[in-house]
Amino acid sequence: MELRDMTRQELEAFAAAQQKEYDRIDALGLEINMARGKPCPKQLDASEALFKDVYSVASYIDDDGLDTRNYGGLYGIEAARAFFGELLDMPSKNVIVGGSASLQLMYDFLAQCCLSGIGGCVPWSQQPGAKFLCVVPGYDRHFAITEYLGLEMVNVPILEDGPDMDLVEELVKDARVKGMFCVPKYSNPDGITYSDAVVQRLARLEPAAKDFRVIWDNAYLVHDLYDEGDKLLNIFTEAAKYGHEDYFVEFASTSKITFAGAGISCVCASDANIAAIGKRMYYQIISFDKMNQLRHVRAIPDMAALKAHMRRHADILRPKFDAVLEVLESELSGLGIARWHKPMGGYFIGLKVDVGSAKYAGVLCKDAGLTLTNVGAAFPYGFDPEDCEIRIAPSYPSEDDLRLATHLLCTAVKLAAARELLK
């Protein structure tokens, strides 16, 4: 029975039962952290095995004769550029390889747009009221960068097939709108992949601002949980049909492929954008860690090796996602208080609480020893206007801990919803 259909007496009895179960779990003294999508030790150990034979001194010289211990190679070693180029289906000349964090490359690019401008336009910081579109719920680090740089953030809801394109097409008619964030495959946190139609509409956008740039954060491109993962159109192939390649700047990394804190990252863009980024990098850095780039391309020499490695990741992660989804289904289905999407890949499950009580449910979880991403973090300025989104990150805890943590979360959601409905 849905909670909204219960009599007050039935709802009070339901709330009392949830409170009793919550008190029982609280007494266990749990310490479970699901705040971030961190690879678990088994995943890191699987990557360690790839690198066991590539640390020797002899491997410092790359196939082009470059001594990776020394200066040079601003855009990254050619083998690493070719690796990301094949992964993203782009020419290697349109790829720059960086350090461990694609987030750093995103920040640097946006800071460049604010400080020096892009596409020959006035810097964003000198354009009053510059705005950025943020697909919500979304990645809190994206929003933190945008807020830090002083850009006004505008929410764009994500639908079942990607951002609300009717709204996007309307908003970009305003020249103050300078770009938008997109996680196009297995979005953070809902695990939604943009449909072909959405990618094509994004490629056809005619923004009023000629310095409009979409941050295409393709963080989960190869992070399928099942053999038949979601398919995503190449945004540059579609954009080229309209001469819009300059509007898109793509980012990716091996952070959740090899080592979260010691991988390699890349930015992929049009000829004009690569030239602009390279000009700025000339003043910023001599080169990134080329030895690590070399280690990575020798550890994962081709796409076949990458696919085999990602199947090992999937075999570790899939049972964890299944455990969370099983508990959600068994405890929340049919109550009319929560919704979720079964992702085919990525690192998160987004739980939507329909009665505006997500923040209180999060407090209950924290008090009982379960650390979640702060409720509201999936929205700009940390404000969820409907108080509905809870992000679940299943990757790090054990399956047993995940089942217990998800049971606690479901109990907190039911208790918070019942109390809200009793008001």
Order of alpha helices (4+ residues) and beta strands (2+ residues): alpha-beta-alpha-alpha-beta-alpha-beta-alpha-beta-beta-alpha-beta-alpha-beta-alpha-beta-beta-alpha-alpha-alpha-beta-beta-alpha-beta-beta-alpha
